[in-house]
């Protein structure tokens, strides 16, 4: 499993220093794109760096977005090599007026593409996962950037963490249409994204970053996140997406009856499976089950490789494989 990381570095400057940096950027490329109240410099986007300048009345902020994969040619690199290259690129961009130590790490994203085989399979997985609903410490949310894109998003209620799942083909097509890109030129790129379900785990604020790394300064934080990227991604992903194959109700019932010997546990698992079509969401079905040891019931489903979220009888698929198996391909 390859995980690309996006790091967001932020730096607050006084008025004079901010406008000197902004003027240098203007002189370098002639014109900056203005978007959502920020000036955006994408002159180094091909090297993995995008810089934005927010000229707020109260706070002058420079933000640097680093695409690790693009900067390192999607190589599974070690943190030291990445940090050296990042420091070099920042020095080049800011004429050596700033380096990485002048910034704070304000956010990061862990991104991976899950190849489920076809656009129909992508839609099928998203449809069945809509039955998850709210989970402990996470709630479903909607982001405007996913308008007209087959997607699902959850956001932490108080932990500043999020998970997004979406059809990558839809996203690429939307981006090309917004840029009015020639269809023929990008048809091959869109074709390559067919059947890919993109998963993004985000740590959206510094307080969330501190939970997942012991690093004190920005270099230590980046190194820690890079070294533990898979564990962090899977730890958050597993809190929301149930483990196991997805089945229709009748098939799930047969497997539970065959594999679970404990009568009391079996009855509770069968009751949960029965409640999902009635309550529509796993979260509501768990509430209706009213069991204090719901975690043990979910663990029992995982042990027999059956997801507690069953496929709707109206959905035109019989079975969907365990999404975690695709992650490790």
PyMOL commands that set and color helices and strands:
alter all, ss='L'
color gray80, all
select helices_A, chain A and resi 15-29+45-47+68-71+79-93+100-102+119-129+144-146+168-178+183-192+206-212+218-227+229-240+249-259+263-279+282-289+294-303+323-327
alter helices_A, ss='H'
color red, helices_A
select strands_A, chain A and resi 4-13+33-35+38-41+49-55+60-67+104-115+138-140+151-156+161-167+196-203+246-247+319-320
alter strands_A, ss='S'
color yellow, strands_A
deselect
rebuild
show_as cartoon
